[in-house]
Every structure is written in C-alpha cells, then in structure tokens.
Amino acid sequence: MSPSLVAVQPGHVPDGVELDVRPAPNGVHVVLTAARSLGDGDRLATGRFAAPSAWAGLVVHSDGAPEYLGFAFTQFALPVVAGPSLDFDFHPAHNLHSPSAVGVLVVRAGDRTALVAPISNPHEQIIAVHAGALRWGWHGDLQEVAAGFSTVLGVYEGASAAEVFEQWSADLGGGTPLAMRSRDRNPVTSHLSYWTDNGAAYWYRTEPGLTIGESVAHAVTQLRGTGVPVHAVELDSWCYPHEVLRPIAEIGYPEEVPPTGMMRWEPRPDAFPSAGAPADPIEAWSAGVGHPPLVVHSRHIGPASTYLAEGEWFVDDLAAFPVDPAFFRRWFDDAVRWGVCCIEQDWMLMYWFGVRALRAVAGRAQQWQRALDQHAHDTGVGLMWCMATPADLVLAASLPGVVAVRTSDDYRFAADPAQLWIWYLTVNRLAGALGLPAFKDVFFSQVPEPDADPIDGDPHAEFEALLSALSAGVVGIGDRIGHTDAEVVLRTCDGDGRLRHVDAPVALVDDCLFGAPARGERLAWATATATTDRGRWTYVLAVNASMPGVNITDSYVIDDVADVLDWRTGSSGSASALTASLAPRDWSFWVIAPPGASAREGDLTKYVTVPSNRT
C-alpha cells in the first residue's frame, strides 16, 4: 500500500503542549492541545508569525512532481501556487504581501490530491514554509493559551480537489457537507445592489457641484427611473471620518489614500448635504431615496479614536480594539435605525495583524467574530466579511450572521483584471466548500468610449457582469450617472431586481487550480450548477487569463453527451466536450442541460438561463 500523499511527522512540541494524530471518517485529524495554561513565562511566541511554536512536519510522498495551491494568510485569502520546491510567491505586488504561511493547502501529484485544512480554531494555526519544508502548528505570535485549548487540522486524500473539499466540508458540517446558506434572507444577496466602494464611480469622488451623498442619490434615482431595479445601496468608508481624512473631490481618486482607522462610525459632515441638515444625515439621505436597504462599510478603529475614552482597549500603532467586543453592539443599533440590512466588515486583516493582542491570546479573534455574529442575530442585521484571511472564512462557516464574503481584491485594483478573475475563481472553491455566498466586488456595466474618463466604463464590462451573476451571492454595480448598460445589468437579474442564482459560487475546475491558466498552458475553465426540479444545469465559462498574453485553444470534457448552448453565439446541439480558441482576455460561456432537457430552455437573455431553486 502506498503511503499517504501528505504524511504527518513529529516536529517540536513545547512543554505543556500535546500532539495527537487520530484517524477520522474522512481522513486524519491532527490535534495540538494545551495540557496546562501557557503564558509569558513559557516563552511560547517565536517572534515571527510564520515561525510556528508548536508544530508537526507535513511530508509529501510522491513519485511525481507535486503541485501546490495555498490560501495565504492575508487579505481575501490570496491564492498562491508552487511546484516541488515550494516556491510560493508571498509578495506578488509592492502593495500586496503575506507572511510565508497559508491557512489552507491543496497538494496534487499524479492522480492523487490532498487537502490540509483547519477544523477548529482556525486563527491559531498556520501551514508555514520553512527551509524548503512544510510545518503545521500554532503561529509564532501566540503567547497565552488556556488549559484545554486545542486546534484540529484535517488531512484528506482523494482522486480530485472536488473530492477532498467535500470531505473537509462534511467534517465541518458534522458528517454532512455544508449547505449554501440562504440568499433570500438578506436584500444584498437576494436582489441587485448599487455600490460605492473602491473601484466604483463614487468612491471619494463626486459629480460637479454635488456632495458625494447627492451624487450617489442621483445615480440611484436615475437607475430606477430607467428600469434598472436597484435595491440595496452601499455606503463605503467615505461616509464616516478617519484619523487622516481622505479628500472627497470632483477630480477623482487621490494619489495617496491613507488606510488609517476610523475615528467614529458616524456620518462624515462633508459627505452629505448640509443645508438644513437634521441631526442624522444618513437617515435624511435614506429618506430622500425611498429608504432602500443599506449596506454600510466598517473598518478598523484608529488608535486616536475618541472611542478609546470608553472602557478598556488594546491599542497598537495602526489600530485599536475593545477588550470587550460587546462594544460593537452600538453600531448594530445604529444600523437598525438607519435601515441597514448588512454591515460590511472590511479591513479584517488590519485588525488581525494591526492589533498584536488579537494574535497573542488563543481564541480572542474568534471571540470578536462570534460577538459580531451574536449582534447580527439579535438585531437582524447581516454581516459581510471583506479583506478576510483564510481563518476568517473558515470560522464564518459557523457564523450564520455572515451573509456573504468577498473573494478577490478590489475591482480595478490590478492593471491586468485577469489577475483578479483568477483570484476570485480560485477562492470561490474555498467559499463553496464552506457554504458561503461570494461577492466578486463592484463592476461597471458599460464599455467606455475611447479616451473616456476611467470611471465611465470597463472594456471587460460584460465578463465582469457574468462573473458577478455566477457568484451565488452579491451582484453590485457601481456605474457613474448616465453610464449604465441596462441590458447588461438586467442579464444578472429578473425585472424586479431578484438575482438569478446558481447553487454555489462559480469556481475553477480542478486542473486549473495550480497556475496553468496564468502560465498560458490552459484556458481558465470554471463551472457552476443550478439545481431545479428538472435536474441540474451546468454553466461553464472559459477565459484566456494567460500572463504571457498568448492565444490559447483548449477543451473541457463533459461527463456525458449533453445538449449544450453556446451562450455568446446562440448555437446549440449535442456535445461531449467544449472547445474554445481565445485571444488574451476573451471568453466563452456555455449552458449544459440535464438529461432529457434542452439547453434552450429558460430565459436565454440572462446569464443564468435557468436559476437554482436552492436560494
């Protein structure tokens, strides 16, 4: 019998910590437990997050060359790939980097695939790359651990990534894979929304002579007047004051955008109309646009915030955090008063890496996020995670108040959008296994004229709309006034704004998870399904995301002969494989009908021609 693809070997376990490897129904569980309370006197911390204190070795046994996919311990669970030398790129851009550690790891060698992923207490455990080897254990910033505290890691093996992700999901779900949580329970996941976050037209930018609040109100009013059924409206970080105020101007985004913390979660005076303004500008603004459900952005609290005069705080150079997370309840009460359906908790990474005390004590990050979830339950206000680490995503699977998670970096963040497309389609494999609806981020719906203002549209508008429509979660437009392609937007939803959902977020197929599309070896193939009373429909997209910028011809094999619609050309017929020849950034999209059905059923003007009944 061949050895396991990923084997666990003894490493270093400090006094007071116990390591146990146990067989489990779906794989192997590796457990680190504090046999007694550990504190400063035990010198548990190593001085570096990616240098585990208590750890076991992970050894890959393979006759072939293994490939690796990791979800880095940084914002939006940055996907990183490597070959046999573990050459992960943890610093792919000057403004994007991660410690040399991942939260979840996929290994493929030949016809075998393994998954290494947390089962419990995900924040305290990492998979680190050290001296050309893999170590799993407690991160190096951990200083205090209560007696009995334990972390559990799952190690799974199967014939495909799909198989091992399902095994992990079943472990997390108590024996049954986690179901996708309901999209109908929150307006931001059930209907089309309008967004003002980074990448949108009105992110710290206004139309001439208007405040940003007035600009957004005019945009929403015009959209509704032209038949674009926007429901929820997102108010981003421009709506409250920061330590260093970002300018709001007509000329566009400032060159320098300081990521400083908030001063207070209260309306910023210059963001809303001032003439005759009542005590609460957000309430007045909402009334002026018909009281839509609101999504309001939240970020880390700055160390100079006046909140610090109340109660006890952990204070660091870049952020501050209340010792008792019951503090945050006031924000949920304000949210109810404003008509907020969802608080977008952004900059989660900054809380985690910006406040040392959150990392120093085992369970403290989980206490924070479970408190937010309880506040959400008590008030009926949903939560969305943004800039989340893999640990935040894994924990969210047990937090019903989290209605969606962002799964890629900011729209228009990268010079080449294909980098964000691959990011989104990869992290969606993680979100799908965890039962979490996804959010790609905002998009522009119109293709701009030559030499147009950058906020007037996007040459890839339709593909961005398609990716959003297949998120199984949030679809949010961020168009400038007068620059919406209503036909494109309405392909994502019904006439009343209700989104046409798939079962789970669209995600890369197994063979595309390890970097082949970016290297130009394959098209990026991704799939989603929609389960109905007539059977399961499959949606397949292919995009040329090659970084070398080469033309690619590639095929995707269907499990059986099926009736297939080429959505872009309108042609249909029986097929057992899909083939596309695409120039860089070009794309194709197909609909595969279940047995006995025609691929031409449903509404062919929509991206999701036949939506899921699991919403």
N, C-alpha and C positions, 0 to 999 in steps of 0.2 A: 504494500500500500504506500503510495507516495505521500510525503509529508505535507502538512498544510501549507498553503501558499504563503500565509503570514503566520509565523510562529512567535510565541511569547517566551522570552528568556529572562532569567533573573538579572536585575540591574543593581541599583542602590536603594536600599530602604533604611531610612534613619531609625534610630531607637524610638520606640513608641508608635511605629507605623507597621502595619502588616500587609503583605501582598498575597493575594489568593487568586488562582486561576481555576474557574469552575466550568464544567460543561453546561450548556444551556440548550433548550429545544431548538433554537435557530442558529446556534453557533457556540462561541465560547465567551464567557464573561470574565473580565479581568478586574479585580477589586483591590483598591487601596483603602485601608481603614485606619483611623487614628485609635489606637488601643488605649490611649490616655489623652488628656488635654495637652496640647503643644502650644508654647508661647515663645516670647522673645528669647528666653533663656535656652531654648532648644536650637536656636540659630538655623531655623528651617529655610529661611529665604536665602537664595543664592546670589542675589544682586542683579539678576537678569531674568526677565520674564521667560525667555525661550530656553533657559537652562533649568530643567526640572530638578526639584529637590529630592523627591521620592519617585523612582522610575523603574520601568521594566523595558528591556530591549524588544524591538519588533524586527524580526529577521525574515526576509523574503527568500523562500526556496523556489527556484525556478530554473528550468533547463534553458529557457529563452530569455530574451531581454525584457525585463518588466517595464511597464509604463505606469506613471503615477498621476493622479489628479487629486489635488488638495484644495480645501477651502480655507484660505488663510485667515489668521486671527486679526482681521482688520475690517474696514467698512465694507458692507454688502457682501461679506464672505468671499472676497476676491478669489476667483478660481486661478490656481497656479498648476502648471504641468511640469513633469520632469521625466527624464529617462533613467537608465540604470544607475547613473552617477548621482541621482537625487539633486540635479541642477535646477531646482526651483528658482524662479525669478521673484523675489520678495520685494523688489523695488523697481517696478516696471516704468515708473514715471517720476519726475522730480517732486511731484506733489502727491505721490501715492506709494506707500510702503507699509510693510508688515514686519513684525518680529519673524524670525526663522522658525515659525511654528504654524501648524494648521489645526483646525478643530475637528475636521472630518477628512478621511483619506480613502481613496479608491485605488486599488492596485490591480493591474491586468497583466497577465503573462500567458500567451498562447490562448488556450480555450478556457482558462480559469480566471475568475475575478474575485477579489476580496474587498470587503468594506470594513474599515476600522472607525467606529463612531461612538460617541458617548450615549449612555443610557440614563444616568442620573448625575446631578450636579455638574453640568457641562462647563460652567465658568472656571472651575478649579483645575480642569485637566487639559493638557495640550499634547499634541504629537509633534515633537521637535526634531529638527535636522541638526545633528551634532557630529562633526568629524566624519562625515560621509555615512552616517548611520542614523537609524530612527529610534527615538526614545519616546515612550508614552509615560506620562505621570503628572504630578502636581506642578503647576507653573512656578517659576522661581521667585515671584513676588509674594507668595503666600507666607505669612508669618504666624498666624494663630489658627488653630484647628481645635474644635471641641471634641471631647472624647466621644467615640461612636460615629463621628462623621466619616462618610465613605463616598468614593466615586466609583462608578461602574462603567466599564468600557465594553462594548460589544465587538467581537471579531467574527465576521461572517464570510462564507465562501460559497460560490456557485458558478454557474456557467455564463452569467451575464451580470452587468450592473443592475439591470432591472430586477433580477432575482435577489441580489443581496440587499438592495434598497428596500425591497418588500419584506425581507427577513427582519431588517432593522426596524421598519415601521411596525411590524407585528410585535416585536419586543417592546417598543414604546407604547403600543396600544394594548398591552396586556394579553397578547395572543392573537389579536385581530389587527390587520393593518389600519392605520389611522385613516378615518374618512375625511374627505374635504369638508371643511366647515361651511355652514350655510352662507350663501351670498345674499339671500333675500332679507336677512335680519338687519342690514345697515344700508342706508341710501348710497354710501360711497362705493359699495360693491354691487349693488343691485341696479344702479342707473348711471347714465353718463354724467360726468362732473367737469367743472372748469377749475383750472389750477393756475397758481401764480408763483410757483416755486422756481428754483434756479433752472434756467432753460426756457421758462415761459416768457411771454412778451412783457408782462408787467411784474417783473421781479426787480424791485428798486427802480423801476422806470415808469414814467407817466406819459400820457398824451399832453400836448402843449396846453398850458393854462389850467390843467386839472391836477388834483391830488391823485395819488395812486389809488386811493379808495374810490374816487369818482371814475377813474379810468376803468377799473375793474367792473364797477356797477354799469357803466355804459356798455362794456363788452358783453356782459351777461344779458342785459336788456336787449341789445341788438341781436344776439344769437337766438334768443327766444322769439323775437319778432320775425326772424327769417326762417323759423321752423326747425331750429337746432335745439332739441329738448334737454337743455342743461338742467340738472337737479342740484346736487351738492356743489358748493363753491369753497375752494381752499384759500385761506388767508395765510400767507407764509410769514417768515420771520420779519418782514418789513412792518408788520402790524404792531410790534411791541419794541421797547427800547433795549439796546445793548450797551455794554460798557463803552465801546467805541462805536458811535452811530455810523452806520453805512449811509451815504448820501442817497436820497431819492431824487431823481432828476429826469429831465426830458431827453437828455443826450445819450442815455444808455447805461450799460453796466460800468461801474467804476473800475479802473485798472486794479486797484488794491481793494480787496474785500476782506476785511479783518474778521476772523472767525471767533470773535470774543463772545463771552457768555451774556445771557440776558441780565438786565437789571431787575425788571419785574414783568410778570405776564399780564400786562395791562396795555390798553391801546396807546400807540405812539401818537402824540398830538398832531404832528405834521403829516400823518398818513391819511387822515380823514378830513372832510370839510369842517372848517372852524366856525363859520358864521352861524350864530345861534345854536351852537352845538350843545346838546344835553350832557348830562353827567357821564353817560356811557356811549361813546361814538360807535362802537360795534353794534349795539342794539339799534341805534338810529340807522346805521348803514344797512343792516339786515332788513329793517322795515322798508327801506327805500327800494329794495329789490324783491320784495314779496316774501320775506322770511324763508329763504331757502335753507335746507340743512347745511350747516357749515362744517368744514374741516379746518381746524386751527393748528398751526405749527407750534411746536415747543422744542426748546433746545436746552443745553446745559446752563446752569446758573453761574454767573461770573463771581469771582471772589470779592468784587467790590459791590455786589448787590446789597440793597438795603434790607433784603430778606434776612441777612445774617445777624441782624439785631434781634431776631426772634428765635429763641431756642438754641440748641447745640448744633454745630456744623463741623463737617470735615472740610477743611479748606486747603487747597493746593494752588499752585501758580496760575493755572488756567481755568480752574473750575472749582465749585463748591457744592457740597451735597449735604442735605439734612440728615442728622443722626437718626431721626425718626421719620421714615417715609410717609407717615400719616400727614405730613406737611402738604403733600401734593393734593390732598382732598379738596382744598380750596379752589384749585384750578378746575376740577370736575364740577364743582358747584357753579363756578362762573360759566363753564361750558354749557350747563343746563340752561342758565339764564339767557345766554346768547343764542341758543338753538343749535348747539354743536352736536353733530352726530358722531364725530370721531376726532380725537386728538392725535396728531401725527408726532410721535416722539422721535425727534431727529437727533443727530449727533450722539447716538448711544455710545459710539466709540470714544467720544471725548469724556463722557462720564467714566467709562471703564479705565481708559489709560490716562485721563486727566486728573483723577482723584485716587491717589495711592491707597487710601483707606478702603476703597471698594474691593481692591485686589488683595489687601493684606489679611483679611479675615474671611475664612471659609463660610460661604452661604450668604454673605452680605449683598452681593449683586442680585441673587435670587430673591432675597427679602424685598429689595426695591421693586423688582418687576412683579412679584406676586402682590405687593401692595397696590401698584398701579392697576393690576387686574381686578383686585377687590374693589377699588374705587370705581372702575368701569362697571362692574357688576351692580354696585349699589346705586349708581346714577343712570345707567342705561346709555352711557357714552362709550363708544368703541375706541380702540387703540390701533394705531398703525406703527410698526417698527420701521425706522429709517436709519441708515448707516449702522446697521446691526452687525455684530460679529456672528460667526457660526454658533457660538454658545447661546447668544440671544435668540437665534432662530430655533435651536433645539428646545430651549425652555419654552418658547412661545407655543409649541405643540401642546403644552399642558395648561395654557392660559387662554380660556375661551373668550376673554375680552379683546384679544388681538384679532382684528377682522381681516388684516392683510399685512404683507411685508414687502418692502422694496427689495428687488433682487438684482439691481445693477446700479452703477453710479449715475450721476446726473446727466440728463439729456443735454446733448451738445457739449459735454464735458471733454470728450476726446476729439482730436482733429479728425480722426477716422471713425465714423459711427460703428463700423463693423466690430471694433473692439468692445463696444457696449452691447452689441447684439449677441456676441458670443458669451459675454459675461452673464447677461440676462438668461439666455437659453441654457447655460450650464447651471447656474444657481437655482434655476427652476426645478432641476432634478431633485435638489435638496428640499425645496419648498413643497413639491408634490409629495414626496415621501412623508413629510411632516404634516400633511393635510392643510397647508397654509395657502390661501389665495395670494396671488402675486400682484405687484404693481411695477410695470416697466419704468415708469416716470411719465411725465407730461410729454406731449408731442404737438407739433404744428401740422395742420391738415392740408395746407396749400403748398403747391410747388411755386416758388417765387419767380418773378421776372428777373432777367439778367440785371446785375448791379443793384438789386433791391437791398433795402435795409436787412441786416441779418435776422431781425425778428419778424420779417414779412412772410416767412415760409421756410420750407425744407425740401431740397430736391428728392429726398427719400421719404416724403410725407406718407405715401400710401403704404410703404412697407412698415413704417413706424406704427401706422394705424392698425395694420394687420397683426403685428406683434402684440399690441395692446389688446386687441379684441380676443386674442388667444391666451390672455393672462389668467383666466378663471377668477379674476379679481377686479381691480380698479382700471377704468378707462377714463383718462383725463386729458382734455385738450387745453392748450394754453395760447390760443391764437390772438393776434392783435386785431383790433376792431377793423372790420372790413376785409380781413384776410383769412376767412374760413371757407374751405371747400365743403359745403354741406353734404354733397353726395358722398364724399369720403367718410365724413363723420358718421353719417347715417348707415354706413355699411357695418358699423360696430354694434348697432342697437336697433330696437324697434322704434316706431314713430313716436311713442310716448317716452322714449329715453331708456327703456328697460334693456339692459345688456343681454346679448345672446351668448351665453357662457358655454365653455367646454367643461369637461369633468374636472380637470386639473391643469395647472399651467403647462403650456407648450414647452417642450424641452428637447435638447439634443438627443439623438439616438446613441446607443452605447458606443458605436465605432467612432463617433465624432467627439467624444468627451476628452480625449487625450492630446488635443492640439493639432490634429490633422487638418481641419479646415483653415486655421490660421497659417499653417505652413504651406498651404496651397496643394495639399495632397488629395483633398476631397472637398466637395461642397459641404456646407453645414446643413445637415438634414435634421429636421426636428418634427416631432409629432404631438398631436393632442387627440383626445377622443371625446365624443358626446354620446352618452348612453340615453336611449329612448325606448319607448315601448316597441318600436320596430326593430330594435337592435342597436349595435354600437357603430357609430360613424367615426371615421378616422380622417383627420386633417393633417396633411403633410406639406411642409414648406422646405424649400431648398434655397440657399443664398450663397453667393460667392463671397466669402469673407477673407480671402487669401491676403495676407500681408504683403507677399511679393507682387500682388496685383496681376496674376496670370489668369488667362481664360481656362475654364475647367469644364470637362464633360464627365459626368458621373451618373451612377444609377443607384437606386434604392429598391431592394427586393421586397415585394408584398408577400405576406404569408401564403396567400392562395390567389387564384384568379378572381378578380372582383370588378365590379362596374366602377369606373373612375371618371371624374370630371376634372379637366384641366381648367381651373377657375379663371385664369387670365385669358385664355383663348376661347373658352366656351365649348370646346370639343369634348366628347365623352365616348366611352367604349370600354370593352373588357381589357384587362391588363394584369400581368403578374409581376411587373416591375415598372418603375418610373425612371425616366432618363431625362436629363437636362444638360444643355450646353450654355453656360452663363459667363458673361463678362464680369469683371470685378464689380461687386455690389448689386448686380442684377439678381432677380429672384424668380422663383416659380412657386405655384401653390395648387394643390390638388385636394379633391374631396373623394374619399373612398367609401362606397356604400356597404352596408352589411349584406350578408347573403339574402337573396330574394328581393332586394330593394334596388331602386335606380338612383344613381348619383345625381340625377337631375331633380330629385325631389327637394322640397323645401323652397326657401327664398334665395334664388341664385344671385340676387343683388347684394346679399350680405356675405361677409367673410365666413361666419359660422352659419352655413346654409340651413342646417338642422341643429338647433341648440340642445344642450343636455337637459334632462328633466331632473338632474340632481343639483338643484340650486337652493 
